[in-house]
Amino acid sequence: MGRFATRPDRRQILGLTAAAFALRGSSARAQTPKRIDLLIGYTPGGSYDLYARLVARHLGRFLPGEPVVVPQNMPGAGSLRAANFIYGAAPKDGSVIGIVTETVALEQALSNSAVQYDATRFTWIGRVASSINVQLVWNTAKVQFVQDAYHTEVTFAGTGPGNVAETIPRLLHGLLGMKVRVISGYPASNEAMLAMERGEVDGATTSWTALKVGKRDWLRDKKAKVILQDLPARDAELSDVPCLVELGRNDEERQVLALYASGGAIGRSIMAPPGLDPEVARILRSGFIAMTRDPEFKAEVQKTGLELEPLPGEVLAEGVAKGLDIPAQTRERAKSVFGR
């Protein structure tokens, strides 16, 4: 989707923050409901769930009337079930917001038949953090380096057609010819990692943040090993792990891999249905940015070991639109890998 801006203008953030605090004591013509349901496209335990529940605990304090924000899990189809519901069936009054896969725009670009939305029409509220997705294998797997998969089969747990847990392994097989096989049917990354631990599969996909926070003993005791990071360039914390784009053997392959590596810019973002009253959208966006600047919120982020890299909803929306504007040749080559 393109590595769109991650550091918004300081004046823009300060202006949005000031507006949010002003709205808390004002009688805005459009008000947020007393209850807001925050739909989570995955089962409990993964990074989407962690971030969503963090937002649910704090966001209401920065909205008029301090509504209660209730997190609710709605897994299915790699979170596309929740995305479709938010887009088409959810009330368009600010009472429903959600968090879904960072590949929400990519799946649209690649003509996923499960997509029933236009990602550019969602009301993007804001991003809590960008993301680094990683592929890891258990210590007993025959493949311990991603290059091993060129000559040795490795199985990964799949969590739905709209999730990187399936798209990246299938990409490694279809584009690069690696002996990677996806075992589908796992609801989310937490169940996928348990399957890896039980020996049902060799590997799983999760976010680097969720792995550091929830499975730090695996890393400490060398029970699992990260073999690939889904980024255009290596992250400083994973400097010895290959990134996805490095695997390309020519310019065309690198362009396709870069397309799949770009979802991290959307990361863990909150959105609402299309067609919201502009004033309601403004209130939600302003409250979101104020929340990310709040010392109490930031303290909990630090305590839990999560990352914080906020982005205003307006900037996020621009990035999604740009991300869907990709060269036809790259789009068709990427689609051909999955037979679309």
Helices and strands as residue ranges (DSSP letters): H 10-24, E 35-40, H 47-58, G 59-62, E 68-73, G 77-79, H 80-88, E 96-99, H 104-109, G 119-121, E 123-129, E 133-138, G 146-150, E 154-157, H 164-174, E 180-183, H 189-198, E 203-207, H 208-214, H 216-220, E 224-229, G 236-238, G 244-247, H 251-261, G 262-265, E 268-272, H 278-293, H 295-304, E 311-312, H 313-323, H 328-337
